[in-house]
Amino acid sequence: NLLPTLLRSIRSSFWMVMRLCILRFRFRLIRILWSQRYRILLEPLKTTVGEWLDIWLKQYVTNTVAAYTWDSYERAVRNHIKPELGNVKLVELTPLQIQIFYNRLMTEKGLSAKTVKNINGVFHRSLEKALQLGYLRVNPTNACDLPKTKRKEIHPMEEEDIVRFLDAIRDHRFGNIYWVTLFTGMRQGEVL
């Protein structure tokens, strides 16, 4: 009575293993065909984070964002991500490594929480593209905790301060710019 049950169990286990092997084979075949179709020249197992970021910037970002945005992405990659994580293999990148990197940016480099969030945005976007292309199974930046940003409290000028300021800039060569800035609330970059 035990032998037929045991044989049934072995047969069903055998077929489950066979199905799993077939699924793995199909996945590999689809990946090979897909990479040939799109002419992927990248070996995900050997590619470093730095190499991937260079490819991502050149192939996926260059013509899709404004020039200023591309410059900010490239600065984040060049100044922060590549020096710390550029030599790590893409497939070996872990959330812990990235979390330590973000913590160092704040403690050792003294960057603000907003800047760290911006760097995370660039890194997350690049790893999302690697995930879409099948170079990663998960995006490790998803598991990282980002620092909370602190909003600066705005302190508008009092009426007496405004009068004194206007008197001080009356004959200044940039007086009109200061006047426009004061009464419109525009930021420095917007005024200039």
Secondary structure, 3 states (H helix, E strand, C coil): CHHHHHHHHHHHHHHHHHHHHHHHHHHHHHHHHHHHHCCCCCCCCCCEHHHHHHHHHHHHHCCCCCHHHHHHHHHHHHHHHHHHHCCCEHHHCCHHHHHHHHHHHHHCCCCCHHHHHHHHHHHHHHHHHHHHCCCCCCCHHHHCCCCCCCCCCCCCCCHHHHHHHHHHHCCCCCHHHHHHHHHHCCCHHHHC
